Amino acid sequence: MEEKIKELTLLLLYLNSWIEKEPYGEFHRAWKGYDFDILNALEDEHLIGGSTHKAKSTYLTEEGVEKAKELMKKYNIKED
């Protein structure tokens, strides 16, 4: 069950993300209003980053964006 929660959390982070331009590239950034244990697990898997305790948002890594796109196909979700 935990694996599905991680997948769906990553998918929700992606679906609710916005593109933020920074001097070193563009990132999908999202508010991190999800279970911190799950967020920590996603960060340990290098799917999200910048998730310090004081930060209210996180960003999806390139691997995280690719995984989220795979999950969209798995769960039959079409991007608008």
Long-range contacts (C-beta under 8 A, 24 or more apart in sequence): 2-38, 2-41, 5-35, 5-38, 6-38, 6-41, 6-42, 7-71, 7-74, 8-71, 9-34, 9-35, 9-38, 9-39, 9-42, 10-42, 10-47, 10-48, 10-60, 10-64, 10-67, 10-68, 10-71, 11-68, 11-71, 11-72, 11-75, 11-77, 13-42, 13-48, 13-58, 13-60, 13-64, 13-68, 14-60, 14-64, 14-65, 14-68, 14-69, 14-71, 14-72, 15-68, 15-77, 17-60, 20-59, 27-59, 27-60, 28-59, 28-60, 28-64, 28-65, 29-57, 29-58, 29-59, 29-60, 30-57, 30-58, 30-59, 30-60, 31-56, 31-57, 32-56, 32-57, 32-58
